[in-house]
Amino acid sequence: MNILVTGGAGYIGSHAIRQLLEAGHFPVVLDNLSYGHRNTIPNNVPFYHVDLKETDRIAEILREHHIEAVMHFAALISVGESVQKPLLYYRNNTAGAVSLLEAMERVGVKRFVFSSTAATYGEPEEMPIVETTKQQPINPYGRSKWFVEQILRDIAATDPKFGFAAFRYFNVAGASEDGTIGEDHQPETHLIPLVLFAAMGKRNNITVFGTDYPTSDGTCVRDYVHVNDLVTAHVLAVEALSDGDARFYNLGIGYGYSVREILDTAKKVTGKEIPTVFGLRREGDPAQLFANSDKVQKELGWQPQHTDIDEVIASAWHWHSTHPNGYAVS
Ligand code: UDP
């Protein structure tokens, strides 16, 4: 299948390109490179340095490559930044998706796989989270994606030929098995890379945000899903979608690890001391978040392969320890 992958130069998108090629598909990458890395993209994959707002240009690309489906990863992802700059998030994540969907409508591309987020649930009242758990996003990032989910429902309601899947990601982690691609966010805010940076001495320490949560060890619990497992669900979806589909799936492994467990595991995996500061809670962090992923397992046959946190952290360590400056030439 000819598949346009937006954000194909980013963390998740770059892993998606690898798997799509392995599955015999023909990905085409669109990325504005504001955060993506051009050198993640294999030479045989067409690449367009284009922004989501360029509807006309996207329509041309869709036409030129006879695109049959779009995987939409391109987005801004920082909750804190979204609180400071809500319009930036609504422009990129919400208006950007609208522009892309307009281009698709013009050309008649009817399949869409969307990166949504567990942040659309906000601070849910029930745990584990199921797809029917009430969505009440508590920040502009979560809302910017929630709006796109509603837009997709509206399109599906009017166009019986349109079919989409929206995945609500929990905490994505890890890197490719061969250690050649991985996470490189500037600035980095996610726990696992920051812990590993502290292990490498790239930063002085890691601050644990809160030790007084109502969890077994007082620190927050999150559901860490390996990036390759996450991407596999997208490949299964794009191959399974048919007319009229409006599918929403949680993507997590179904249970969580606490911040302390991540630290202990990172220490074991790296064999290094991890200087730790125990700090205050970060605003807006629920005590625990983990998914019920029965729906995606049942409907798409998805089965996460890397559920052992040691393995997830070891794969991230392989990448970070061999690429201490990420994709920057070191
Ligand atoms: N966290 C932490 N210190 C950090 C970064 C994150 O203690 O420097 C905690 C954070 O409070 C959350 C968990 O680690 O409970 C995962 O945070 P991350 O930012 O990686 O992802 P989020 O859950 O916010 O999407």
Residues whose N, C-alpha, C, O or C-beta is under 5 A from the ligand:
A	BS01	UDP	T189 H190 L191 L194 T207 V208 F209 C220 R222 V259 R282 D285
